[in-house]
Amino acid sequence: MRDHNELRAYQLADEVALLTYKLTSEFPKHEIYGLTSQMRRAGVSVASNIVEGCARETKREYVRFLVIAYASLKELQYQQTLARRLEYIKEIYQNKFEQKLTETEKVLSALIRKLRNPEKPPPSP
């Protein structure tokens, strides 16, 4: 089993979940069952799937959950752009949220690539 707390991808995903809740708390009340709910679910799903993957026994299962986390992150990125176009997100928070999403995407995709293509040790002389 792996300790998810040690993963930078998890730490960033956790920050994304917290930011998502903070941002959506200011959305219009008529969005509570719409975009607010969807974004919160996607935001929590990123970190949750990383945690669940870490608890799996095989590397294959681990990677599968990381890929699901990545897909949830991409979903959240779209929802964020939609919320921005609807003018639900205050500009003061917009850049920080976008930067956190981008950083999380880079770290998570690098982790997935590393696990899928582990470096082979150099041949012994």
N, CA, C and O atoms as CSV, one atom per row, in Angstrom:
chain,resi,resn,atom,element,x,y,z
A,1,MET,N,N,0.839,-1.183,0.000
A,1,MET,CA,C,0.000,0.000,0.000
A,1,MET,C,C,0.886,1.250,0.000
A,1,MET,O,O,2.001,1.244,0.521
A,2,ARG,N,N,0.378,2.279,-0.576
A,2,ARG,CA,C,1.125,3.529,-0.680
A,2,ARG,C,C,0.508,4.580,0.228
A,2,ARG,O,O,-0.693,4.545,0.492
A,3,ASP,N,N,1.316,5.509,0.705
A,3,ASP,CA,C,0.813,6.605,1.532
A,3,ASP,C,C,0.492,7.794,0.625
A,3,ASP,O,O,1.396,8.458,0.118
A,4,HIS,N,N,-0.778,8.053,0.430
A,4,HIS,CA,C,-1.195,9.132,-0.468
A,4,HIS,C,C,-0.720,10.497,0.012
A,4,HIS,O,O,-0.515,11.405,-0.794
A,5,ASN,N,N,-0.545,10.644,1.325
A,5,ASN,CA,C,-0.122,11.939,1.879
A,5,ASN,C,C,1.256,12.368,1.384
A,5,ASN,O,O,1.580,13.556,1.399
A,6,GLU,N,N,2.056,11.419,0.951
A,6,GLU,CA,C,3.399,11.729,0.473
A,6,GLU,C,C,3.424,12.172,-0.987
A,6,GLU,O,O,4.442,12.674,-1.466
A,7,LEU,N,N,2.322,11.992,-1.690
A,7,LEU,CA,C,2.272,12.328,-3.110
A,7,LEU,C,C,1.956,13.801,-3.340
A,7,LEU,O,O,0.983,14.330,-2.802
A,8,ARG,N,N,2.775,14.447,-4.133
A,8,ARG,CA,C,2.499,15.849,-4.501
A,8,ARG,C,C,1.181,15.941,-5.267
A,8,ARG,O,O,0.447,16.917,-5.111
A,9,ALA,N,N,0.875,14.953,-6.081
A,9,ALA,CA,C,-0.379,14.954,-6.836
A,9,ALA,C,C,-1.577,14.978,-5.888
A,9,ALA,O,O,-2.550,15.691,-6.134
A,10,TYR,N,N,-1.511,14.214,-4.822
A,10,TYR,CA,C,-2.601,14.215,-3.836
A,10,TYR,C,C,-2.698,15.570,-3.135
A,10,TYR,O,O,-3.792,16.114,-2.983
A,11,GLN,N,N,-1.565,16.110,-2.712
A,11,GLN,CA,C,-1.569,17.392,-2.004
A,11,GLN,C,C,-2.202,18.486,-2.864
A,11,GLN,O,O,-2.987,19.294,-2.369
A,12,LEU,N,N,-1.857,18.506,-4.147
A,12,LEU,CA,C,-2.441,19.491,-5.053
A,12,LEU,C,C,-3.929,19.233,-5.266
A,12,LEU,O,O,-4.728,20.169,-5.286
A,13,ALA,N,N,-4.298,17.967,-5.424
A,13,ALA,CA,C,-5.709,17.619,-5.622
A,13,ALA,C,C,-6.542,18.020,-4.412
A,13,ALA,O,O,-7.682,18.463,-4.555
A,14,ASP,N,N,-5.977,17.864,-3.234
A,14,ASP,CA,C,-6.668,18.278,-2.018
A,14,ASP,C,C,-6.883,19.791,-2.017
A,14,ASP,O,O,-7.954,20.270,-1.644
A,15,GLU,N,N,-5.873,20.530,-2.429
A,15,GLU,CA,C,-6.012,21.986,-2.528
A,15,GLU,C,C,-7.074,22.361,-3.553
A,15,GLU,O,O,-7.844,23.298,-3.341
A,16,VAL,N,N,-7.115,21.635,-4.658
A,16,VAL,CA,C,-8.130,21.879,-5.693
A,16,VAL,C,C,-9.526,21.657,-5.124
A,16,VAL,O,O,-10.434,22.447,-5.383
A,17,ALA,N,N,-9.703,20.590,-4.353
A,17,ALA,CA,C,-11.015,20.309,-3.754
A,17,ALA,C,C,-11.435,21.450,-2.827
A,17,ALA,O,O,-12.579,21.903,-2.871
A,18,LEU,N,N,-10.516,21.904,-2.000
A,18,LEU,CA,C,-10.834,23.015,-1.087
A,18,LEU,C,C,-11.164,24.293,-1.858
A,18,LEU,O,O,-12.134,24.980,-1.536
A,19,LEU,N,N,-10.368,24.608,-2.863
A,19,LEU,CA,C,-10.634,25.796,-3.679
A,19,LEU,C,C,-11.981,25.693,-4.393
A,19,LEU,O,O,-12.711,26.677,-4.509
A,20,THR,N,N,-12.295,24.505,-4.861
A,20,THR,CA,C,-13.565,24.302,-5.559
A,20,THR,C,C,-14.739,24.615,-4.638
A,20,THR,O,O,-15.692,25.285,-5.037
A,21,TYR,N,N,-14.662,24.129,-3.415
A,21,TYR,CA,C,-15.738,24.407,-2.455
A,21,TYR,C,C,-15.836,25.902,-2.152
A,21,TYR,O,O,-16.933,26.455,-2.068
A,22,LYS,N,N,-14.685,26.548,-1.990
A,22,LYS,CA,C,-14.700,27.979,-1.694
A,22,LYS,C,C,-15.281,28.775,-2.862
A,22,LYS,O,O,-16.096,29.675,-2.661
A,23,LEU,N,N,-14.861,28.443,-4.073
A,23,LEU,CA,C,-15.351,29.167,-5.248
A,23,LEU,C,C,-16.843,28.965,-5.466
A,23,LEU,O,O,-17.576,29.919,-5.729
A,24,THR,N,N,-17.277,27.745,-5.358
A,24,THR,CA,C,-18.682,27.450,-5.649
A,24,THR,C,C,-19.622,27.934,-4.554
A,24,THR,O,O,-20.829,28.030,-4.777
A,25,SER,N,N,-19.095,28.238,-3.386
A,25,SER,CA,C,-19.966,28.738,-2.315
A,25,SER,C,C,-20.571,30.095,-2.669
A,25,SER,O,O,-21.565,30.515,-2.077
A,26,GLU,N,N,-19.966,30.769,-3.633
A,26,GLU,CA,C,-20.470,32.070,-4.055
A,26,GLU,C,C,-21.262,32.009,-5.364
A,26,GLU,O,O,-21.658,33.045,-5.898
A,27,PHE,N,N,-21.489,30.815,-5.872
A,27,PHE,CA,C,-22.296,30.677,-7.091
A,27,PHE,C,C,-23.750,31.008,-6.779
A,27,PHE,O,O,-24.164,30.951,-5.621
A,28,PRO,N,N,-24.521,31.351,-7.793
A,28,PRO,CA,C,-25.948,31.629,-7.570
A,28,PRO,C,C,-26.644,30.413,-6.957
A,28,PRO,O,O,-26.302,29.270,-7.260
A,29,LYS,N,N,-27.611,30.672,-6.105
A,29,LYS,CA,C,-28.319,29.583,-5.410
A,29,LYS,C,C,-29.045,28.650,-6.380
A,29,LYS,O,O,-29.219,27.467,-6.084
A,30,HIS,N,N,-29.469,29.168,-7.530
A,30,HIS,CA,C,-30.166,28.297,-8.485
A,30,HIS,C,C,-29.231,27.255,-9.119
A,30,HIS,O,O,-29.694,26.352,-9.816
A,31,GLU,N,N,-27.921,27.379,-8.880
A,31,GLU,CA,C,-26.955,26.410,-9.401
A,31,GLU,C,C,-26.606,25.320,-8.394
A,31,GLU,O,O,-25.765,24.469,-8.684
A,32,ILE,N,N,-27.223,25.325,-7.231
A,32,ILE,CA,C,-26.857,24.388,-6.170
A,32,ILE,C,C,-26.933,22.925,-6.626
A,32,ILE,O,O,-26.106,22.108,-6.221
A,33,TYR,N,N,-27.913,22.595,-7.459
A,33,TYR,CA,C,-28.044,21.217,-7.946
A,33,TYR,C,C,-27.489,21.064,-9.348
A,33,TYR,O,O,-27.577,19.990,-9.943
A,34,GLY,N,N,-26.923,22.128,-9.871
A,34,GLY,CA,C,-26.361,22.109,-11.210
A,34,GLY,C,C,-24.851,22.179,-11.168
A,34,GLY,O,O,-24.184,21.246,-10.720
A,35,LEU,N,N,-24.320,23.292,-11.639
A,35,LEU,CA,C,-22.878,23.442,-11.770
A,35,LEU,C,C,-22.150,23.375,-10.431
A,35,LEU,O,O,-21.052,22.823,-10.358
A,36,THR,N,N,-22.729,23.918,-9.388
A,36,THR,CA,C,-22.095,23.851,-8.064
A,36,THR,C,C,-21.866,22.398,-7.664
A,36,THR,O,O,-20.760,22.019,-7.279
A,37,SER,N,N,-22.906,21.598,-7.756
A,37,SER,CA,C,-22.817,20.190,-7.387
A,37,SER,C,C,-21.834,19.430,-8.280
A,37,SER,O,O,-21.039,18.628,-7.790
A,38,GLN,N,N,-21.890,19.681,-9.580
A,38,GLN,CA,C,-21.003,18.989,-10.522
A,38,GLN,C,C,-19.539,19.307,-10.248
A,38,GLN,O,O,-18.691,18.415,-10.234
A,39,MET,N,N,-19.252,20.582,-10.033
A,39,MET,CA,C,-17.860,20.972,-9.781
A,39,MET,C,C,-17.352,20.398,-8.462
A,39,MET,O,O,-16.213,19.939,-8.377
A,40,ARG,N,N,-18.180,20.425,-7.457
A,40,ARG,CA,C,-17.753,19.873,-6.169
A,40,ARG,C,C,-17.494,18.383,-6.274
A,40,ARG,O,O,-16.511,17.876,-5.733
A,41,ARG,N,N,-18.373,17.685,-6.968
A,41,ARG,CA,C,-18.193,16.241,-7.136
A,41,ARG,C,C,-16.897,15.937,-7.884
A,41,ARG,O,O,-16.138,15.051,-7.490
A,42,ALA,N,N,-16.649,16.679,-8.966
A,42,ALA,CA,C,-15.426,16.462,-9.744
A,42,ALA,C,C,-14.187,16.806,-8.914
A,42,ALA,O,O,-13.195,16.078,-8.946
A,43,GLY,N,N,-14.247,17.916,-8.171
A,43,GLY,CA,C,-13.114,18.326,-7.347
A,43,GLY,C,C,-12.759,17.301,-6.283
A,43,GLY,O,O,-11.584,17.006,-6.063
A,44,VAL,N,N,-13.754,16.772,-5.637
A,44,VAL,CA,C,-13.527,15.750,-4.608
A,44,VAL,C,C,-13.078,14.439,-5.249
A,44,VAL,O,O,-12.280,13.703,-4.668
A,45,SER,N,N,-13.582,14.152,-6.429
A,45,SER,CA,C,-13.250,12.909,-7.121
A,45,SER,C,C,-11.763,12.812,-7.450
A,45,SER,O,O,-11.192,11.722,-7.406
A,46,VAL,N,N,-11.137,13.923,-7.773
A,46,VAL,CA,C,-9.714,13.895,-8.117
A,46,VAL,C,C,-8.910,13.338,-6.934
A,46,VAL,O,O,-8.192,12.348,-7.070
A,47,ALA,N,N,-9.042,13.983,-5.791
A,47,ALA,CA,C,-8.295,13.536,-4.608
A,47,ALA,C,C,-8.747,12.147,-4.152
A,47,ALA,O,O,-7.917,11.321,-3.770
A,48,SER,N,N,-10.030,11.890,-4.188
A,48,SER,CA,C,-10.559,10.596,-3.726
A,48,SER,C,C,-10.014,9.434,-4.537
A,48,SER,O,O,-9.683,8.388,-3.981
A,49,ASN,N,N,-9.920,9.611,-5.841
A,49,ASN,CA,C,-9.411,8.526,-6.680
A,49,ASN,C,C,-7.918,8.311,-6.502
A,49,ASN,O,O,-7.435,7.187,-6.636
A,50,ILE,N,N,-7.187,9.366,-6.204
A,50,ILE,CA,C,-5.771,9.192,-5.895
A,50,ILE,C,C,-5.630,8.384,-4.606
A,50,ILE,O,O,-4.813,7.466,-4.532
A,51,VAL,N,N,-6.421,8.723,-3.599
A,51,VAL,CA,C,-6.389,8.001,-2.326
A,51,VAL,C,C,-6.762,6.534,-2.540
A,51,VAL,O,O,-6.088,5.634,-2.040
A,52,GLU,N,N,-7.841,6.307,-3.287
A,52,GLU,CA,C,-8.276,4.924,-3.508
A,52,GLU,C,C,-7.222,4.142,-4.293
A,52,GLU,O,O,-6.971,2.973,-4.000
A,53,GLY,N,N,-6.612,4.777,-5.281
A,53,GLY,CA,C,-5.563,4.106,-6.042
A,53,GLY,C,C,-4.398,3.703,-5.174
A,53,GLY,O,O,-3.843,2.617,-5.336
A,54,CYS,N,N,-4.024,4.569,-4.253
A,54,CYS,CA,C,-2.920,4.261,-3.343
A,54,CYS,C,C,-3.228,3.050,-2.466
A,54,CYS,O,O,-2.315,2.345,-2.034
A,55,ALA,N,N,-4.485,2.812,-2.208
A,55,ALA,CA,C,-4.884,1.699,-1.351
A,55,ALA,C,C,-4.969,0.373,-2.117
A,55,ALA,O,O,-5.127,-0.686,-1.509
A,56,ARG,N,N,-4.867,0.430,-3.425
A,56,ARG,CA,C,-4.942,-0.793,-4.234
A,56,ARG,C,C,-3.618,-1.549,-4.198
A,56,ARG,O,O,-2.555,-0.964,-3.990
A,57,GLU,N,N,-3.704,-2.842,-4.401
A,57,GLU,CA,C,-2.515,-3.680,-4.254
A,57,GLU,C,C,-1.621,-3.708,-5.480
A,57,GLU,O,O,-0.400,-3.786,-5.351
A,58,THR,N,N,-2.203,-3.645,-6.660
A,58,THR,CA,C,-1.366,-3.759,-7.851
A,58,THR,C,C,-1.107,-2.396,-8.476
A,58,THR,O,O,-1.887,-1.455,-8.330
A,59,LYS,N,N,0.025,-2.328,-9.181
A,59,LYS,CA,C,0.369,-1.092,-9.883
A,59,LYS,C,C,-0.661,-0.785,-10.968
A,59,LYS,O,O,-0.988,0.376,-11.212
A,60,ARG,N,N,-1.160,-1.818,-11.607
A,60,ARG,CA,C,-2.168,-1.632,-12.667
A,60,ARG,C,C,-3.418,-0.946,-12.114
A,60,ARG,O,O,-3.934,-0.007,-12.720
A,61,GLU,N,N,-3.903,-1.420,-10.960
A,61,GLU,CA,C,-5.076,-0.799,-10.338
A,61,GLU,C,C,-4.769,0.633,-9.909
A,61,GLU,O,O,-5.590,1.535,-10.075
A,62,TYR,N,N,-3.587,0.823,-9.362
A,62,TYR,CA,C,-3.149,2.141,-8.923
A,62,TYR,C,C,-3.212,3.136,-10.090
A,62,TYR,O,O,-3.781,4.221,-9.970
A,63,VAL,N,N,-2.622,2.746,-11.206
A,63,VAL,CA,C,-2.611,3.611,-12.388
A,63,VAL,C,C,-4.030,3.858,-12.885
A,63,VAL,O,O,-4.361,4.971,-13.293
A,64,ARG,N,N,-4.860,2.836,-12.854
A,64,ARG,CA,C,-6.252,2.992,-13.321
A,64,ARG,C,C,-6.973,4.080,-12.526
A,64,ARG,O,O,-7.697,4.890,-13.105
A,65,PHE,N,N,-6.785,4.104,-11.221
A,65,PHE,CA,C,-7.438,5.123,-10.396
A,65,PHE,C,C,-6.815,6.506,-10.615
A,65,PHE,O,O,-7.506,7.521,-10.531
A,66,LEU,N,N,-5.520,6.542,-10.893
A,66,LEU,CA,C,-4.887,7.826,-11.206
A,66,LEU,C,C,-5.446,8.383,-12.516
A,66,LEU,O,O,-5.634,9.592,-12.649
A,67,VAL,N,N,-5.709,7.505,-13.474
A,67,VAL,CA,C,-6.287,7.934,-14.751
A,67,VAL,C,C,-7.711,8.449,-14.534
A,67,VAL,O,O,-8.115,9.429,-15.159
A,68,ILE,N,N,-8.455,7.812,-13.672
A,68,ILE,CA,C,-9.810,8.292,-13.343
A,68,ILE,C,C,-9.714,9.665,-12.680
A,68,ILE,O,O,-10.505,10.558,-12.983
A,69,ALA,N,N,-8.753,9.835,-11.782
A,69,ALA,CA,C,-8.542,11.136,-11.133
A,69,ALA,C,C,-8.224,12.198,-12.179
A,69,ALA,O,O,-8.730,13.318,-12.109
A,70,TYR,N,N,-7.388,11.843,-13.146
A,70,TYR,CA,C,-7.018,12.770,-14.212
A,70,TYR,C,C,-8.247,13.167,-15.035
A,70,TYR,O,O,-8.412,14.335,-15.390
A,71,ALA,N,N,-9.093,12.204,-15.331
A,71,ALA,CA,C,-10.315,12.496,-16.090
A,71,ALA,C,C,-11.234,13.427,-15.310
A,71,ALA,O,O,-11.838,14.327,-15.893
A,72,SER,N,N,-11.346,13.224,-14.020
A,72,SER,CA,C,-12.160,14.116,-13.184
A,72,SER,C,C,-11.578,15.519,-13.167
A,72,SER,O,O,-12.322,16.501,-13.151
A,73,LEU,N,N,-10.258,15.621,-13.170
A,73,LEU,CA,C,-9.608,16.925,-13.206
A,73,LEU,C,C,-9.922,17.645,-14.516
A,73,LEU,O,O,-10.206,18.842,-14.515
A,74,LYS,N,N,-9.872,16.922,-15.623
A,74,LYS,CA,C,-10.202,17.524,-16.918
A,74,LYS,C,C,-11.668,17.975,-16.948
A,74,LYS,O,O,-11.992,19.024,-17.504
A,75,GLU,N,N,-12.531,17.181,-16.352
A,75,GLU,CA,C,-13.946,17.551,-16.241
A,75,GLU,C,C,-14.072,18.866,-15.462
A,75,GLU,O,O,-14.807,19.766,-15.867
A,76,LEU,N,N,-13.362,18.965,-14.363
A,76,LEU,CA,C,-13.402,20.168,-13.542
A,76,LEU,C,C,-12.856,21.377,-14.302
A,76,LEU,O,O,-13.364,22.489,-14.157
A,77,GLN,N,N,-11.827,21.155,-15.108
A,77,GLN,CA,C,-11.282,22.260,-15.898
A,77,GLN,C,C,-12.333,22.813,-16.860
A,77,GLN,O,O,-12.461,24.028,-17.013
A,78,TYR,N,N,-13.078,21.927,-17.502
A,78,TYR,CA,C,-14.150,22.409,-18.386
A,78,TYR,C,C,-15.202,23.176,-17.585
A,78,TYR,O,O,-15.624,24.262,-17.979
A,79,GLN,N,N,-15.611,22.609,-16.479
A,79,GLN,CA,C,-16.648,23.252,-15.664
A,79,GLN,C,C,-16.192,24.623,-15.170
A,79,GLN,O,O,-16.995,25.549,-15.062
A,80,GLN,N,N,-14.916,24.744,-14.875
A,80,GLN,CA,C,-14.364,26.024,-14.446
A,80,GLN,C,C,-14.452,27.044,-15.574
A,80,GLN,O,O,-14.797,28.202,-15.336
A,81,THR,N,N,-14.146,26.627,-16.797
A,81,THR,CA,C,-14.243,27.571,-17.918
A,81,THR,C,C,-15.687,27.978,-18.169
A,81,THR,O,O,-15.968,29.124,-18.521
A,82,LEU,N,N,-16.592,27.038,-17.988
A,82,LEU,CA,C,-18.016,27.353,-18.136
A,82,LEU,C,C,-18.450,28.348,-17.065
A,82,LEU,O,O,-19.129,29.331,-17.364
A,83,ALA,N,N,-18.062,28.097,-15.831
A,83,ALA,CA,C,-18.412,29.005,-14.727
A,83,ALA,C,C,-17.820,30.394,-14.959
A,83,ALA,O,O,-18.448,31.406,-14.645
A,84,ARG,N,N,-16.614,30.432,-15.507
A,84,ARG,CA,C,-15.992,31.723,-15.802
A,84,ARG,C,C,-16.791,32.471,-16.869
A,84,ARG,O,O,-17.038,33.670,-16.736
A,85,ARG,N,N,-17.195,31.762,-17.931
A,85,ARG,CA,C,-17.968,32.399,-19.003
A,85,ARG,C,C,-19.336,32.850,-18.517
A,85,ARG,O,O,-19.891,33.824,-19.026
A,86,LEU,N,N,-19.875,32.147,-17.539
A,86,LEU,CA,C,-21.156,32.545,-16.941
A,86,LEU,C,C,-20.981,33.650,-15.904
A,86,LEU,O,O,-21.953,34.158,-15.344
A,87,GLU,N,N,-19.723,34.012,-15.661
A,87,GLU,CA,C,-19.349,35.051,-14.702
A,87,GLU,C,C,-19.732,34.698,-13.266
A,87,GLU,O,O,-20.143,35.557,-12.486
A,88,TYR,N,N,-19.588,33.417,-12.939
A,88,TYR,CA,C,-19.849,32.950,-11.581
A,88,TYR,C,C,-18.606,33.043,-10.695
A,88,TYR,O,O,-18.716,33.128,-9.471
A,89,ILE,N,N,-17.429,33.028,-11.314
A,89,ILE,CA,C,-16.191,33.048,-10.544
A,89,ILE,C,C,-15.633,34.466,-10.552
A,89,ILE,O,O,-15.459,35.082,-11.604
A,90,LYS,N,N,-15.362,34.959,-9.367
A,90,LYS,CA,C,-14.770,36.288,-9.256
A,90,LYS,C,C,-13.356,36.263,-9.830
A,90,LYS,O,O,-12.607,35.307,-9.628
A,91,GLU,N,N,-13.009,37.317,-10.540
A,91,GLU,CA,C,-11.715,37.371,-11.213
A,91,GLU,C,C,-10.543,37.222,-10.250
A,91,GLU,O,O,-9.502,36.676,-10.615
A,92,ILE,N,N,-10.706,37.693,-9.050
A,92,ILE,CA,C,-9.635,37.608,-8.056
A,92,ILE,C,C,-9.244,36.153,-7.759
A,92,ILE,O,O,-8.087,35.875,-7.443
A,93,TYR,N,N,-10.196,35.237,-7.858
A,93,TYR,CA,C,-9.933,33.818,-7.598
A,93,TYR,C,C,-9.596,33.042,-8.862
A,93,TYR,O,O,-9.012,31.960,-8.796
A,94,GLN,N,N,-9.960,33.588,-10.001
A,94,GLN,CA,C,-9.856,32.876,-11.272
A,94,GLN,C,C,-8.444,32.388,-11.567
A,94,GLN,O,O,-8.240,31.205,-11.841
A,95,ASN,N,N,-7.473,33.288,-11.513
A,95,ASN,CA,C,-6.104,32.913,-11.870
A,95,ASN,C,C,-5.527,31.865,-10.930
A,95,ASN,O,O,-4.880,30.918,-11.376
A,96,LYS,N,N,-5.758,32.030,-9.641
A,96,LYS,CA,C,-5.230,31.064,-8.665
A,96,LYS,C,C,-5.814,29.673,-8.931
A,96,LYS,O,O,-5.097,28.674,-8.885
A,97,PHE,N,N,-7.113,29.619,-9.208
A,97,PHE,CA,C,-7.768,28.336,-9.457
A,97,PHE,C,C,-7.232,27.703,-10.742
A,97,PHE,O,O,-6.920,26.512,-10.765
A,98,GLU,N,N,-7.126,28.490,-11.801
A,98,GLU,CA,C,-6.598,27.971,-13.070
A,98,GLU,C,C,-5.169,27.464,-12.902
A,98,GLU,O,O,-4.828,26.400,-13.418
A,99,GLN,N,N,-4.334,28.210,-12.191
A,99,GLN,CA,C,-2.955,27.794,-11.974
A,99,GLN,C,C,-2.883,26.487,-11.184
A,99,GLN,O,O,-2.071,25.612,-11.485
A,100,LYS,N,N,-3.737,26.368,-10.178
A,100,LYS,CA,C,-3.742,25.145,-9.366
A,100,LYS,C,C,-4.205,23.946,-10.198
A,100,LYS,O,O,-3.659,22.850,-10.068
A,101,LEU,N,N,-5.196,24.151,-11.039
A,101,LEU,CA,C,-5.667,23.076,-11.919
A,101,LEU,C,C,-4.563,22.649,-12.878
A,101,LEU,O,O,-4.344,21.455,-13.083
A,102,THR,N,N,-3.876,23.608,-13.458
A,102,THR,CA,C,-2.799,23.312,-14.406
A,102,THR,C,C,-1.638,22.596,-13.722
A,102,THR,O,O,-1.111,21.621,-14.257
A,103,GLU,N,N,-1.242,23.066,-12.557
A,103,GLU,CA,C,-0.154,22.419,-11.822
A,103,GLU,C,C,-0.524,20.984,-11.451
A,103,GLU,O,O,0.292,20.070,-11.570
A,104,THR,N,N,-1.755,20.803,-11.004
A,104,THR,CA,C,-2.219,19.456,-10.634
A,104,THR,C,C,-2.210,18.540,-11.847
A,104,THR,O,O,-1.798,17.384,-11.756
A,105,GLU,N,N,-2.661,19.052,-12.972
A,105,GLU,CA,C,-2.676,18.256,-14.206
A,105,GLU,C,C,-1.263,17.811,-14.586
A,105,GLU,O,O,-1.049,16.649,-14.933
A,106,LYS,N,N,-0.310,18.726,-14.522
A,106,LYS,CA,C,1.069,18.395,-14.887
A,106,LYS,C,C,1.668,17.337,-13.960
A,106,LYS,O,O,2.293,16.381,-14.418
A,107,VAL,N,N,1.472,17.515,-12.671
A,107,VAL,CA,C,2.046,16.578,-11.704
A,107,VAL,C,C,1.387,15.203,-11.820
A,107,VAL,O,O,2.067,14.177,-11.787
A,108,LEU,N,N,0.070,15.191,-11.955
A,108,LEU,CA,C,-0.648,13.917,-12.053
A,108,LEU,C,C,-0.302,13.190,-13.348
A,108,LEU,O,O,-0.092,11.977,-13.334
A,109,SER,N,N,-0.240,13.900,-14.452
A,109,SER,CA,C,0.102,13.237,-15.721
A,109,SER,C,C,1.541,12.721,-15.692
A,109,SER,O,O,1.823,11.660,-16.250
A,110,ALA,N,N,2.452,13.449,-15.052
A,110,ALA,CA,C,3.835,12.980,-14.929
A,110,ALA,C,C,3.906,11.702,-14.087
A,110,ALA,O,O,4.661,10.784,-14.405
A,111,LEU,N,N,3.122,11.653,-13.023
A,111,LEU,CA,C,3.080,10.453,-12.184
A,111,LEU,C,C,2.554,9.258,-12.979
A,111,LEU,O,O,3.106,8.161,-12.893
A,112,ILE,N,N,1.503,9.468,-13.739
A,112,ILE,CA,C,0.941,8.386,-14.559
A,112,ILE,C,C,1.966,7.901,-15.575
A,112,ILE,O,O,2.161,6.696,-15.734
A,113,ARG,N,N,2.625,8.837,-16.268
A,113,ARG,CA,C,3.644,8.465,-17.259
A,113,ARG,C,C,4.777,7.677,-16.614
A,113,ARG,O,O,5.241,6.676,-17.159
A,114,LYS,N,N,5.216,8.139,-15.454
A,114,LYS,CA,C,6.322,7.470,-14.750
A,114,LYS,C,C,5.944,6.035,-14.387
A,114,LYS,O,O,6.753,5.119,-14.533
A,115,LEU,N,N,4.730,5.849,-13.920
A,115,LEU,CA,C,4.291,4.503,-13.529
A,115,LEU,C,C,4.073,3.596,-14.733
A,115,LEU,O,O,4.311,2.391,-14.658
A,116,ARG,N,N,3.625,4.169,-15.830
A,116,ARG,CA,C,3.403,3.370,-17.047
A,116,ARG,C,C,4.709,3.016,-17.743
A,116,ARG,O,O,4.826,1.952,-18.351
A,117,ASN,N,N,5.683,3.901,-17.655
A,117,ASN,CA,C,6.959,3.716,-18.354
A,117,ASN,C,C,8.121,3.869,-17.388
A,117,ASN,O,O,8.899,4.817,-17.496
A,118,PRO,N,N,8.241,2.952,-16.455
A,118,PRO,CA,C,9.343,3.083,-15.496
A,118,PRO,C,C,10.681,3.022,-16.222
A,118,PRO,O,O,10.849,2.283,-17.192
A,119,GLU,N,N,11.624,3.812,-15.734
A,119,GLU,CA,C,12.944,3.811,-16.316
A,119,GLU,C,C,13.591,2.453,-16.109
A,119,GLU,O,O,13.535,1.871,-15.026
A,120,LYS,N,N,14.198,1.972,-17.167
A,120,LYS,CA,C,14.899,0.701,-17.066
A,120,LYS,C,C,16.321,0.975,-16.578
A,120,LYS,O,O,16.972,1.914,-17.037
A,121,PRO,N,N,16.785,0.164,-15.664
A,121,PRO,CA,C,18.164,0.377,-15.196
A,121,PRO,C,C,19.155,0.151,-16.336
A,121,PRO,O,O,18.912,-0.672,-17.218
A,122,PRO,N,N,20.263,0.876,-16.319
A,122,PRO,CA,C,21.256,0.673,-17.383
A,122,PRO,C,C,21.820,-0.744,-17.319
A,122,PRO,O,O,21.891,-1.350,-16.250
A,123,PRO,N,N,22.218,-1.259,-18.476
A,123,PRO,CA,C,22.780,-2.625,-18.462
A,123,PRO,C,C,24.070,-2.668,-17.651
A,123,PRO,O,O,24.856,-1.721,-17.651
A,124,SER,N,N,24.260,-3.751,-16.984
A,124,SER,CA,C,25.463,-3.885,-16.168
A,124,SER,C,C,26.658,-4.176,-17.080
A,124,SER,O,O,26.528,-4.846,-18.104
A,125,PRO,N,N,27.834,-3.651,-16.680
A,125,PRO,CA,C,29.036,-3.818,-17.534
A,125,PRO,C,C,29.549,-5.215,-17.583
A,125,PRO,O,O,30.543,-5.484,-18.257
